[in-house]
Amino acid sequence: MKKTVHWLSIFVFALFSCVCVFAQTPYTGPLFDAHLHYNEEAWNGKLGPHNVPDVVGRLSRSGVKAFVGNSRPNAGTITLAASAEVKSAGIKVVPFIRLYRNRADYTGWFADESIYQMVLAEYAKGTASGAYKGIGEFHLYDSANANGKVAKKLMRFAQDKQLAVLAHVDDTAIDLLMAHAPQARLIWAHTGIGGASAERVRSLLTKYPKLMGELSYRPGLTCDGGQLCPEWRSLVLDFPDRFLIGSDTWVNQRWVYYEELMTGYRTWLGGLPADVASNIGWRNGAKLFGLN
């Protein structure tokens, strides 16, 4: 009887230990959303499905304390930057100049001089929450277009003004863009939505010390239990100061599920060492843009 009790105790202890290993406590700290759009279809001059109070409520319930605003057109970001509701909620806006006045601009901005002039005009005006802190998000569906005349000028402008650049591009375009402005602070939207390998991401982070990866929509990022896949866990542990999270609210459906998106981040952040989780969830973005 004593032997049975002894082995039963060992079994229960082992089972409890396994549960403790696999059970993770979600990250509970503040979040920095480094990829938020407030596009015209979301608010439509206050008449859309996601007016400012709706957005503030979703961010507040998610524990988002700051965000990069980049919107099509820029009126969306300008509205959030001037919002008393956003300010009273204690949420800080980091305004970016987006290159898109409309959907047609997605495919030709890199060679369109009027886009460059629009960026200069917006930068000169600033916003109610202060100066613009970055440019983008922009897309390059063909990496060769990173060599377009306006793409070159904007990268150099960003470098000269110490603006961050949020770029939805492949890994080849990262090299091309950085060649134009080696000291630019480039944020790689989705850290390669096309599926660049973790090793390729590692090589680019090593090559470009100011390159950062934003992790929305990143294929192959999470595995069982919503935790980071092994190769990505290894990568973020080796580069804890180089990753950011984002919602990418490019369509209204992303606003509908905003809180679930942030819960997903909190799940895998909770599986990381506390200091690494805090870096990726908040401190990397706060440090990049000088937030307290």
FIDOKE-935825 format. One record per residue (C-alpha): chain; residue number from 1; x, y, z. Coordinates in steps of 0.02 Angstrom, whole numbers. Each point is the difference from the previous one (the first is absolute). Layout:
N
<A NUM <X Y Z>>,
...
This chain:
292
<A 1 <0 0 0>>,
<A 2 <141 120 44>>,
<A 3 <85 -36 -167>>,
<A 4 <-163 38 -93>>,
<A 5 <-18 166 90>>,
<A 6 <183 40 -33>>,
<A 7 <-13 -30 -187>>,
<A 8 <-166 90 -9>>,
<A 9 <81 152 82>>,
<A 10 <141 -5 -127>>,
<A 11 <-126 -10 -143>>,
<A 12 <-101 147 66>>,
<A 13 <158 104 25>>,
<A 14 <60 -40 -176>>,
<A 15 <-170 42 -74>>,
<A 16 <-7 165 95>>,
<A 17 <176 42 -58>>,
<A 18 <-47 -31 -182>>,
<A 19 <-154 110 16>>,
<A 20 <107 138 75>>,
<A 21 <123 -13 -145>>,
<A 22 <-133 13 -134>>,
<A 23 <-120 121 85>>,
<A 24 <46 179 -38>>,
<A 25 <-62 157 82>>,
<A 26 <-45 131 -131>>,
<A 27 <101 160 -3>>,
<A 28 <-94 135 96>>,
<A 29 <105 155 -34>>,
<A 30 <-36 146 -118>>,
<A 31 <1 -26 -188>>,
<A 32 <69 107 -140>>,
<A 33 <-93 -28 -165>>,
<A 34 <130 38 -133>>,
<A 35 <-115 -24 -150>>,
<A 36 <-171 79 15>>,
<A 37 <-104 68 -145>>,
<A 38 <-149 114 20>>,
<A 39 <-54 -6 -182>>,
<A 40 <-148 94 -72>>,
<A 41 <-115 -150 0>>,
<A 42 <24 -20 188>>,
<A 43 <-60 173 48>>,
<A 44 <-59 89 -159>>,
<A 45 <1 172 77>>,
<A 46 <-71 -64 166>>,
<A 47 <-144 -93 -84>>,
<A 48 <88 -165 -27>>,
<A 49 <-19 -156 108>>,
<A 50 <153 40 107>>,
<A 51 <-8 179 60>>,
<A 52 <129 68 121>>,
<A 53 <-89 -55 160>>,
<A 54 <-14 -176 -72>>,
<A 55 <186 -4 -40>>,
<A 56 <48 71 170>>,
<A 57 <-106 -132 86>>,
<A 58 <82 -143 -96>>,
<A 59 <175 66 34>>,
<A 60 <-35 30 184>>,
<A 61 <-77 -171 28>>,
<A 62 <153 -76 -84>>,
<A 63 <124 95 109>>,
<A 64 <74 93 -149>>,
<A 65 <84 157 65>>,
<A 66 <77 64 -162>>,
<A 67 <-11 -34 -185>>,
<A 68 <75 45 -168>>,
<A 69 <-140 81 -101>>,
<A 70 <13 -16 -188>>,
<A 71 <-159 23 -98>>,
<A 72 <-73 15 -175>>,
<A 73 <-17 147 -17>>,
<A 74 <99 86 136>>,
<A 75 <-159 83 65>>,
<A 76 <-31 -156 105>>,
<A 77 <164 17 94>>,
<A 78 <-21 188 15>>,
<A 79 <-172 -28 79>>,
<A 80 <68 -122 130>>,
<A 81 <146 115 38>>,
<A 82 <-121 143 37>>,
<A 83 <-124 -104 98>>,
<A 84 <-41 51 178>>,
<A 85 <-66 -177 30>>,
<A 86 <167 -77 -47>>,
<A 87 <93 121 112>>,
<A 88 <-116 -23 149>>,
<A 89 <20 -189 -15>>,
<A 90 <187 22 23>>,
<A 91 <39 -70 -172>>,
<A 92 <144 77 -97>>,
<A 93 <-5 21 -188>>,
<A 94 <159 -21 -101>>,
<A 95 <-51 76 -168>>,
<A 96 <72 -64 -165>>,
<A 97 <-26 77 -172>>,
<A 98 <-80 -130 -111>>,
<A 99 <34 11 -186>>,
<A 100 <-175 -46 -56>>,
<A 101 <-134 128 -36>>,
<A 102 <-106 -140 -74>>,
<A 103 <18 -183 -50>>,
<A 104 <70 46 -171>>,
<A 105 <158 65 85>>,
<A 106 <48 -174 63>>,
<A 107 <74 -55 -165>>,
<A 108 <91 153 -66>>,
<A 109 <56 107 147>>,
<A 110 <185 -43 -22>>,
<A 111 <8 100 -164>>,
<A 112 <-130 134 36>>,
<A 113 <75 170 38>>,
<A 114 <-167 64 66>>,
<A 115 <14 -127 141>>,
<A 116 <168 69 49>>,
<A 117 <-68 178 0>>,
<A 118 <-149 -56 106>>,
<A 119 <118 -76 129>>,
<A 120 <100 162 9>>,
<A 121 <-160 101 24>>,
<A 122 <-68 -116 136>>,
<A 123 <167 -1 91>>,
<A 124 <4 190 2>>,
<A 125 <-175 7 78>>,
<A 126 <22 -132 135>>,
<A 127 <-146 -55 108>>,
<A 128 <-89 51 159>>,
<A 129 <101 -130 96>>,
<A 130 <165 63 -68>>,
<A 131 <115 -28 -147>>,
<A 132 <-13 -150 -113>>,
<A 133 <115 -141 56>>,
<A 134 <3 -107 -155>>,
<A 135 <-52 -42 -178>>,
<A 136 <-107 -146 -56>>,
<A 137 <-67 -129 -2>>,
<A 138 <41 -19 -185>>,
<A 139 <-4 -155 -110>>,
<A 140 <118 -63 -135>>,
<A 141 <-78 -144 -93>>,
<A 142 <155 -10 -111>>,
<A 143 <160 20 99>>,
<A 144 <87 84 -147>>,
<A 145 <-112 151 26>>,
<A 146 <101 38 157>>,
<A 147 <115 86 -125>>,
<A 148 <-137 116 -62>>,
<A 149 <48 184 5>>,
<A 150 <-127 45 134>>,
<A 151 <41 -154 104>>,
<A 152 <182 57 4>>,
<A 153 <-45 179 43>>,
<A 154 <-117 -51 140>>,
<A 155 <127 -117 79>>,
<A 156 <129 140 -1>>,
<A 157 <-126 125 67>>,
<A 158 <-43 -118 142>>,
<A 159 <183 -25 40>>,
<A 160 <35 187 -1>>,
<A 161 <-150 39 113>>,
<A 162 <27 -153 111>>,
<A 163 <-170 -69 -44>>,
<A 164 <-43 -183 11>>,
<A 165 <-60 -89 -157>>,
<A 166 <-134 -136 5>>,
<A 167 <20 -108 -156>>,
<A 168 <-104 -148 -60>>,
<A 169 <132 -80 -111>>,
<A 170 <95 -161 -28>>,
<A 171 <176 -36 61>>,
<A 172 <79 51 -166>>,
<A 173 <-78 172 13>>,
<A 174 <71 21 176>>,
<A 175 <174 -4 -74>>,
<A 176 <-47 119 -140>>,
<A 177 <-84 127 115>>,
<A 178 <142 -2 125>>,
<A 179 <125 30 -140>>,
<A 180 <-82 170 -29>>,
<A 181 <7 51 183>>,
<A 182 <115 -112 105>>,
<A 183 <-42 92 162>>,
<A 184 <-188 -3 -22>>,
<A 185 <-108 -74 138>>,
<A 186 <-96 -128 -100>>,
<A 187 <-145 -97 76>>,
<A 188 <-34 -157 -103>>,
<A 189 <-190 -17 -1>>,
<A 190 <-47 -181 36>>,
<A 191 <186 -45 2>>,
<A 192 <-23 -76 -171>>,
<A 193 <-182 -42 -34>>,
<A 194 <58 -104 -148>>,
<A 195 <82 -122 118>>,
<A 196 <186 41 4>>,
<A 197 <81 -130 112>>,
<A 198 <46 37 179>>,
<A 199 <182 -21 -49>>,
<A 200 <-18 129 -139>>,
<A 201 <-81 119 125>>,
<A 202 <144 -33 119>>,
<A 203 <128 42 -134>>,
<A 204 <-87 165 -42>>,
<A 205 <-14 51 183>>,
<A 206 <185 -36 19>>,
<A 207 <45 96 -158>>,
<A 208 <-107 154 40>>,
<A 209 <9 50 185>>,
<A 210 <-144 125 -17>>,
<A 211 <-119 -122 -86>>,
<A 212 <-150 -53 105>>,
<A 213 <-132 -132 -34>>,
<A 214 <-187 28 26>>,
<A 215 <-90 -166 23>>,
<A 216 <-181 16 -60>>,
<A 217 <-51 -129 -130>>,
<A 218 <170 -85 10>>,
<A 219 <-21 -178 -68>>,
<A 220 <75 -139 105>>,
<A 221 <14 108 155>>,
<A 222 <-102 -102 124>>,
<A 223 <-23 -186 29>>,
<A 224 <-90 -106 132>>,
<A 225 <-94 95 133>>,
<A 226 <26 165 -89>>,
<A 227 <182 4 56>>,
<A 228 <146 50 -111>>,
<A 229 <67 -136 -113>>,
<A 230 <176 -56 53>>,
<A 231 <96 93 -136>>,
<A 232 <-92 162 38>>,
<A 233 <19 -20 187>>,
<A 234 <186 -19 -27>>,
<A 235 <2 154 -112>>,
<A 236 <-91 116 120>>,
<A 237 <105 -60 146>>,
<A 238 <158 41 -99>>,
<A 239 <-69 170 -58>>,
<A 240 <-116 55 143>>,
<A 241 <17 184 -44>>,
<A 242 <-42 -16 -185>>,
<A 243 <-181 -57 -9>>,
<A 244 <-168 89 11>>,
<A 245 <-182 -55 -4>>,
<A 246 <-141 74 -104>>,
<A 247 <-183 -19 -41>>,
<A 248 <2 49 -185>>,
<A 249 <-181 60 -2>>,
<A 250 <1 12 -189>>,
<A 251 <-183 -55 -14>>,
<A 252 <-144 23 119>>,
<A 253 <-2 -183 47>>,
<A 254 <166 25 86>>,
<A 255 <-82 133 109>>,
<A 256 <-141 -120 45>>,
<A 257 <128 -126 64>>,
<A 258 <125 126 70>>,
<A 259 <-10 -63 178>>,
<A 260 <23 -181 -54>>,
<A 261 <154 50 -100>>,
<A 262 <77 81 153>>,
<A 263 <-47 -150 107>>,
<A 264 <96 -110 -122>>,
<A 265 <155 106 25>>,
<A 266 <-20 -5 188>>,
<A 267 <-9 -190 -9>>,
<A 268 <169 -26 -82>>,
<A 269 <82 146 88>>,
<A 270 <-45 -91 161>>,
<A 271 <106 -145 -56>>,
<A 272 <157 108 -6>>,
<A 273 <112 63 141>>,
<A 274 <-82 150 81>>,
<A 275 <130 126 -60>>,
<A 276 <-10 -62 -181>>,
<A 277 <-191 4 4>>,
<A 278 <3 179 66>>,
<A 279 <123 51 -135>>,
<A 280 <-103 -69 -144>>,
<A 281 <-168 47 73>>,
<A 282 <45 178 49>>,
<A 283 <178 60 29>>,
<A 284 <71 -22 -176>>,
<A 285 <-133 114 -74>>,
<A 286 <6 121 145>>,
<A 287 <188 15 -13>>,
<A 288 <-1 18 -189>>,
<A 289 <-117 149 10>>,
<A 290 <56 78 163>>,
<A 291 <-156 -36 103>>,
<A 292 <4 5 190>>,
